[in-house]
C-alpha cells in the first residue's frame, strides 16, 4: 500500500495547549489521525509529528532515512517552520529559508516520492509581543511558497484555511484540527 507520511511539529503531533505537560488531543480530534482514518483504504498513513521540531538539517539521518525508504508511489508531506521562528528571541526568516532551500535541493535530487510542502498557519497575535512572530510567519510562508515554486515542488498555503488556534495562539484548537484535516484532504485530492 502507498505510504503517506505526515512530517511536522506539535500541530501534527496534536499537542493540546491546555495541557502544560505536553499532552495531546484525543485521537479523533487530531488532524493527522483524522486524515489517517479517512484515507486508510488508500494509504498507509504514518504520523510523524513531534513537539518542538524545527526544519531538519539534511545531515539529520532520521529525516533523510524516511525519504530514502519511499517509492515513487508514496507521498511525503512536510509542515515545519513555526518553531524556527517561535523558539528564538530574535526570529530569523532568512535562516529558516536557507534551511528549507537545502531541504528542497536535497529532495529534488534524492526523493523518489512525491514531496508536498505545507506553509503553516500563522502564529496568532494574542499579546503585543507576539506581533513580530506573526509578521515573520507571514514573510516566511511567502518565501517558502516562492522557493517551492522555484524547485517545482507542490506547496500548500495553510494560512489561507483560517484555522482556529487554541489559547496560546500557536497550536490548533480542536475545531482547528478538524478544519485542517478537511482542507488537507481536499488539497491532497487535487494533487492526486
Secondary structure, 3 states (H helix, E strand, C coil): CEEEEEEECHHHHCECCCCCCCCECCHHHCHHHHHHHHCCCCEEEEEEECCCCCCCCCCCHHHHHHHHCCCCCCEEEEECCHHHHHCCCCCCHHHHHHHHHHHHHHHHHHCCCEEEEEECCCCCCCCHHHHHHHHHHHHHHHHHHHHHHHHCCEEEEHHHHCCCECCCCCCECHHHHHHHHHHHHHHHHHHC
